[in-house]
Amino acid sequence: MTAPAVSAATAPTSGLATLRRLILYVLLLALVVISASGLQGLLERLFRTASTLVSGDVAGLALSLAFTLIGGPLALLLWWFVWRRLDDESERRAPGWGLYLAGTYAVSLIIATTSLLNLATSFIDTHESRWPSPLANGIVWSAIWWWHRWMWKHPRKPSLHLEDVRAVVGSVFGLLLGAGAAIAALGILLDVAIRGFAPAATLEPWWFPILRSVAWAAGGAAVWWWHWFREGGRRFQTRLADVTIIAVGIFVAGIAALGGLGVILFVLLRLAFDRSGPLNDLLEPLAPAIASAVIGTLVWRYHRTASVTRSTRTRRASLLVTSAVALAAAASGVGVVVNALLAAAVSPLAGGATRTLLLGGISSLVVGAPVWWLAWKPRHQPRNAEDIPPGRRLYLVAFFGVSAVVALITLLVIGYRLFEFLLGEVAGGSVLDRIRAPLGLLVAAGLVAGHHFALWRHDRALFAAAAPAQKPTVQRVTLVIGYSPGSVDPEALAHSIADSTGGAKVTTWLRADDGGAGLPPSSVPGPGVEEAVRQVAAALEGVTAQQVLVMAGPAGRMEVIPLTAPGALVVKEGTASTTVLPGAE
């Protein structure tokens, strides 16, 4: 009788343990940050003043000393208390320890990396160097990062939660940092090669910005390599790793690559057909676009290849995301082209701006449409339900929903512009000139919504054709048996009827009258279970009601009454009552 008391005490005890861990880890994180701030301030002051710590800023020194000498020992004391409790496996299995490690590891990695890279680039500068601050910050947070990595990799007290989070967060941070800096460095170099040396406001050499971007790119690449290869980020077969590959390596890189290609084509088209401005201004976006296209394509290609070696779901998701990015670019191009054509029809003399707008739409359409065609393969759509991938229907519904919302908003904007034109006294511009931009967007959104809605209906038809024809089945059988006792086992007959009707619930009643034949039930032999089941199955054939009353008796008597509602209707006449079973007729 003591078991219920133990189980009742388990829930509050577990809740108290979770609350205790939450308070401990939040306090530990706060004390670590406070101690790091104090140490960073002391080290910076030491590096800057060499022999004199107090250099006019007494309040700052006092704050750093308080954070270091009070927060530091408290942080070590609390850490030692937490670390000793980790000998218990339940503490290591608790999510709180994994969350603390992952959060502190990510914060310390980001601060340490940016501080050390700031330190490296501070020497590539013609201005006064500000190296003491990033050096102190880098030393302190690098030590904190290494300390938490040691706890993460400890052989006896490892964290059993969120191990993939640390590797994935580090690889994503390094990839974004390295790719962004690489685009900046390559863009500056190509800009110098294409447009020559532009007059600069500063006196620093032209290669200084390139060297700073290269340093940041190298640091980001090193962080990505360490976490992706050395810490095994690529080996994690978890949903977080798959989502990271799709979101960063496919989606973000795809946007960078297609956006760069679109700008490159736009600049080339303007050079060929629209030299309305100075050549130097026309060529200005070309170098960053080339850098974005090159780096984005490399990152996209690597992660596209990596997704092939993972699960089938990840491979399909990578294709769907690539198709989505390309389709968005192509649809935007269609909208801009319609806008430009309407602008040309309204104002034929305004050729320069209209031509530029048209070339921009053509660039986006020419870049996005082929990539969408290769990724989506519209000529090779599924021919049966087995060929439809699991994420396809979600993709179709999502694109249809987004395009439908865009179409609705543009309809509202068009209506507003029309009523404003009809009711107002604004003299400038025609009605077509007012609605051409939202009208172009409406055309593009309508085409996308119609295409995906048609594909969704096609897939639904395939699923409906592949689904087996489901006939109405009997769900509940009330069986009234009038056989002689011992001739037919009621329980066996009920189980057999349930099996033959696909799992219907059978309620069995034994008759106490003469079976309707004027003979005692015991004097009429029964047909046996198999024959009785055959008779019931034959009688139920063609019955579509969910509830059925079956009256089985001697001499092959079998009556099936379909019911439309459960229970019985009681009709009272005077002092007598009659029970009426509602029939199907």
Secondary structure by P-SEA (a helix, b strand, c coil): caaaaaaaaaaaaaaaaaaaaaaaaaaaaaaaaaaaaaaaaaaaaaaaccccccccaaaaaaaaaaaaaaaaaaaaaaaaaaaaacccccccccaaaaaaaaaaaaaaaaaaaaaaaaaaacccccccccaaaaaaaaaaaaaaaaaaaaaaaccccccccaaaaaaaaaaaaaaaaaaaaaaaaaaaaaaaaaccccccccccccaaaaaaaaaaaaaaaaaaaaaaccccccccccaaaaaaaaacccaaaaaaaaaaaaaaaaaaaaacccccccccccccaaaaaaaaaaaaaaaaaaaaaaaaaccaaaaaaaaaaaaaaaaaaaaaaaaaaaaaaaaaaacccccaaaaaaaaaaaaaaaacaaaaaaaaccccccccccccccaaaaaaaaaaaaaaaaaaaaaaaaaaaaaaaacccccccccccccaaaaaaaaaaaaaaaaaaaaaaaaaaaaaaacccccccccccbbbbccccccccaaaaaaaaaaaacccbbbbbbbcccccccccccccccccaaaaaaaaaaaaccccccbbbbbbbccbbbbbbbbcccbbbbbbcccbbbbbccccc
